[in-house]
Amino acid sequence: MALNVNHGAQGSSKSQISMQPIDSLNDVNSQVNRWQTLASTLPFRHPDRAWIAHNIATYHMSRYETTRQKGDLDQAIVGYAEALLRGMNDPPLNILTFEYLTGALLTRFDDFGAREDLDHIISYFRHLSNLPLEVAGINRVTVLNRLVNALRSRFEVEGRLEDIEDLISLLRHLITMVPPGTDGYRLFASKLANAWKIKYEQTGESEDLTEAISHHRALLTSCPLDHLLRPFYLRNLAEILVSRFEWSGDLNDVKDAATLYQELLDLLDKEHPDRMWVLMNLATVYHTRFGKTCDSEDLEKAITRYREVLLLCPPDHESKDALLGNLAFSLISRFKDFGRTDCLEEAILLHRAALRLCPRGHPRRQQSLRGLADAMHWRCLRTHSIEDLEETINLYRENVALAPPRHPMRPQMLLDLSLSLHTQYMLTGNMGDVEEGIEHLYEASKLVKLGHPLSRRILHLLAANLLYRFRRRGADKDIADAIKYYRTSISLIPEGNPEVSSMLSNFAVDLRFIFSRTGDTGHLEESIALSRSAVEYPFSSARDRLVAALAWTVTARPTRHSSALTAYRKALSLLQRAIDLGPTIQIRHEVISRQNIEHIPSLPMDAASYAIESRAYEEAIEMLEQGRGLLWSGIRSLRTPLDHLRGVDKSLADEFTEISQALEAIITTTDVRDFVQTPAGTDDSHVTIGRKDTFARDLAEKRRLSGELDKVVLRIQALPGFENFWRPVPFRHLQTAAMGGPVIIINLSEYRSDILIVRSNHPVVHIPTPTNFFDRVTKLANQLSETRKSYRLESKKYDRILRQTLEELSELVGQPVANRLMELGIPEHSRIWLCPTSVLASLPIHAAGPISLHTNVKRYLCDIYVCSYAPNLSALIASRSGNLSGSASGPPSLLIVGQPDESLPGVDSETRSIECLVGSGSVTRIAGEAATPENVIARLPAHSWVHFACHGMLQPGRPFESSFLLQDNTHLTLLRIAKSHLPTAELAFLAACHTAELTEDGTPDEVLHLTAAMQFSGFRSVIGTMWAMVDEDGQDLSEYFYGKMFVAGAQVASYEKSARALRHATRKLRAERGVSLERWVNFVHYGA
């Protein structure tokens, strides 16, 4: 550095003061010593000491640039300040020194974060901007630009809105000081656009956002296509368009953003370091659009892109925490939509990894804390884990502590904490949580302007908390304020926002409560109107609309409101839509079994009970059919018989078959959850980054095929005579299920329970039940299940509880049904079908007894009538339809699957006995090494009958993993069986444990057990077991059963005789073997 400072009159001492050229650190040290020595020789008030202080400061600055020692920087600042205080009779040099001092202070702030310097820096730059800078050779544009940067820095530290407003004013002036089209012009235009965006983020004023976009568009338009900074401008405009989309919901903005990011991608080669960021932003656009449209295709695109980004990200990348968080947020969205708990656990793991990369003081620690807290909060809402909730609240509290009063993120942090406190109140009832939440929400509401996107959410939660406080304190002001805040929050929701349904529904539910306290029917009518609007709002997710419909039913029913039946119809329709969104049957099952959405499992029974209450018996049966067995019926519809259609339009029938088979293959795909939760202290995020995520692929393919199938169905419905193809099944068709005998539907609902008897070509018969029917049946089911789990087979305790259960079932169901059947002229020993709902499906209704009819003889229901079970009417109809094998003209072909072991020593004798009874010429027997799942599945199509003699395995909570245990501990699972399509199958005898037992998954109405799977795959009649069976019973029952089927050596047997043959076998088991009650009650018949 060679500076020559030689100002003033010739001959003065000042003219001799000059800064010598320096080439090394030693030179700098020498010059500092030189000038300090010179200063020591001058009197304290000597006028040249100002010049000397200036030179010493400059050399200290030079030395700081080499050593980075803060002491040099501090000495430079002191020296410049001394020079100014002493004063130099040279105005240009005074200005230059002032500029040096300000620059040194700015360096200290930038390098060491000296907050106390910022106010001085801004004040000095303002003073400089008013001085005649040109006389000192200082560029005014440079000074103003540095003032802009200082104001931006202070805003980032303190969040002063006035700093942004001053910054905008300065930038507007700066733009006029540089020629248009130059790089300087583009620099200031870019800063101005970003300043407007920051102002919008503070004020929520849409005009600020419009200004920002206008400047960004103008900037991009003025930028040549080959300009080095065009990618930067493309990215900035895309980002701010996404911001406006979040405000306005205008899909054009997010569409334009995607186009801009695609142009940016096209400008970058595959090895470009910025490609990763563009992919990330494109993923964010998809995720943002998903938040508006609830289109799962956008969500899956986002997840796929985020995984690609992480694969490109170096392990030590400075922004890896943010990238991990982005993928985690999108996985949380998938969890919320599809109930994928593996996605929730993966998200928690990713957020923990991100937080570990953000220690205290890290600029993105708040973001990582919030991400992990949100994920933990969702897990708490699912599991009600107090431990998870405590961690959630602690994380949110840390975030609030990191956001001082004027911090732009403080309102969001306060809202987050209030939400977690609300959850804690719901779990613990601690009123202190509500009071604290209200306090935080009032503070948050004062920090954002009305109209800011956060304001509606803050006011909405504040209204809910005020009503919870009213429940305890009874202050009318809380009700008035709550209603006011609810109305305001809803008025602030932009059109097209997917939050509409949930926010309308929340207000509707609380208006229901207010109506219950005030009796004001105006509140009731408004609640119903809001619910209807929430249900019919097209831009919200099917899940949110379903929740709104369920809440509507709960409001309308107790008041006998005229809209109640409509509410139930809407809810059932939305339940079907929500289920259909899932690509696999397991995902669909999770939608039905969600315990955090109240009333879903009981919806069809509640709807039917209301229809029955209105004496609409036929509609009640249609509702049960529409809402029960959805998983089986969804696939069964894909197997719709097409014989008639094939005769009219073969190519159309073939097209339907091809698409439906491809769709069924996806729906029945085994949903492998290969994610393993890891301890909180470990970093296994790399395991998830490269994880093969087949869900997105399956969902996209399912959507494509569903769209193609819908078009084919419309073409079929356009054909004469096919107008009702694939439409909801009306009662007149469902009634054909009773062609072989009465079907007894037992509907269990907490509102009311009823028994309906369906007969072919007759009106539905209604049997009322006691008012405590629901409670008694629920208690019976729980008691029997708990006793069975606690006691081994043939225990006296279980026998006693089972006997008591059957006696009470006789009182509740058996006796009233037998009496009415007799009144209807249904003779004894006729066939009847039992169709129980809810937990009744786990009870042995067929053995209800003792029952007395016209005599003193006590009998069980199955002694009076030949009882079979039907999951629903459609399943029973399906068991009688299709092409049957030619069993009437010859013996059936029987496949026997036996797998003996130490606990099943009787399997060999059982299977050989059957072979003798049926005739070896028509029997295929596989056992031992040949009894593999693959071999069994391969052999089934060639046999009309099958007999399993092996272990049956039940997997609590995982119904699709229920299975037959075969060779080498391999499993033939329920799902694998359901994939089979066996149109010529007739009879399946499942002599294995638990084959007709329901798992504890909360969805008994889906009838997910091995017996139902066999029936679904094509077997018209299936014999199963309600619990564990004794090995020797398999041999005895089989002998009695097949002996009856092939009576007197007959070579012809019909599956339609199987129900009577099973009754014959169980009666012989009771009479000749004297077995305990549980052993013969265990065996049940399903189907035709």
Buried (B, 14 or more C-beta within 10 A) or exposed (E): BEBEBEBBEEEEEBEEBEBBEBEEEEBBEBBBEBBEEBBEEEEEEBBBBBBBBBBBBBBBBBBBEEEEEEEBBBBBBBBBBBBBEBEBBBEBBBBBBBBBBBBBBBBBBEEEEBEEBBEBBBEBBBEBBEBEBEEBEBEBBEBBBBBBBBBBBBBEBBBBBEBBBBBBEBBEEBBEEBEEEEEBBBBBBBBBBBBBBBBBBBBBBBEBBBBBBEBBBEBBEBBEEEBEBBBBBBBBBBBBBBBBBBBBBBEEBBBBBBBBBBBBBEBBEEEEEBBBBBBBBBBBBBBBBBBBBBBBBBBBBBBBBBBBBBEBBEEEBEBBBBBBBBBBBBBBBBBBBBBBBBBBBBBBBBBBBBBBBBEEEEEBBBBBBBBBBBBBBBBBBBBBBEEBBBBBBBBBBBBBEBBEEBBBBBBBBBBBBBBBBBBBBBBEEEBEBBBBBBBBBEBBBEBBEEEBBBBBBBBBBBBBBBBBBBEEEEEEEBBEBBBEBBEBBBEBBBEBBBBBBBBBBBBBBBBBBBBEBEEEEEBBBBBBBBBBBBBEBEBBBBBBBBBBBBBBBBBBBEBEBEBBBBBBBBBBBBBBBBBBBBBBBBBBBBBBBBEEBEBBBBBBBBBBBBBBBEEBBBBBBBBBBBBBBBBBBBBBBBBBEBEEBBEBBEEBBEBBBBBBEBBBEBBBBBBEBEBEEBEEEEEBBEBBBEEEBBBBBBBBBBBBBBEBBEEBBEEBEEEEEBEEBBEEBEBEBBBBBBBBBBBBBBBBBBBBBBBBBBBEEEEBBBBEBEEEBBEBBBBBBEBBBEBBEEBEBEBEEBBEBBBEBBBBBBEBBBBBBBEBBBEEEBEEEBBBBBBBBBBBBBBBBBBBBBBEBEEEEEBBBBBBBBBBBBBBBBBBBBBBEBEBBEBEEEBBBBBBBBBBEEEBEBBBBBBBBBBEBBBEEBBBBBBEEBBBBEBBBEBBBEBBBBBBBBBBBBBEEBBBBBBBBBBEEBBBBBBBBBBBBBBBBBBBBBBBBBBBBBBBBBBBBBBBBBBBBBBBBBBBBBBBBBBBBBBBBBBBBBBBBBBBBBEEEEEEBBBBBBBBBBBBBBBBBBEEBEBBBBBBBBBBBBBB
